[in-house]
């Protein structure tokens, strides 16, 4: 039978996840950082290649520097912790950029869902395919030339509260064929 209220159901941890851009000024415990990374790395990847790599951003100076190069990422400067998600093209299935992007995106989404489930707030900050952002992360984080910065995630104890919601849209669904 169809769920009467998915917002009150088992899907609440997914539907309750929102982009949180304001954080309290307090650190994120090491065990939470570890849990977020474990969740990220539990994501599926093509042929189990796990081409994601992570730079954990703890230094306020580094987070400020990274934020300066992300047009919509100023909140990273005030986050409890940040993550730079870096892809290894050689590790990606068949060396394909598309698999690399899909795999790293799945890891980012798992990290976002885990942050929400742990009572934290997080926001996905796009890096790839913007050349200026990619080069900024390469420079600030000393990312080897063979690797590709994909995204950043700012995480903190939330200083804003957004209601759960669905963006379900019947107009975007087709049944059996277009």
Secondary structure, DSSP 8 states (H G I E B T S, - for coil): ---S-GGGSTTHHHHT--B---B-S----HHHHHHHHHHHTTS--GGG---EEEEEE--HHHHHHHHHT-TT-GGGGG-SEEEEEEEETTTSGGG-HHHHHHHHHHHHHHHHHHHHHTT-EEEEEE-TT-HHHHHHHHHHHT--TTEEEEEEEEEESBSS---------GGG--SS--
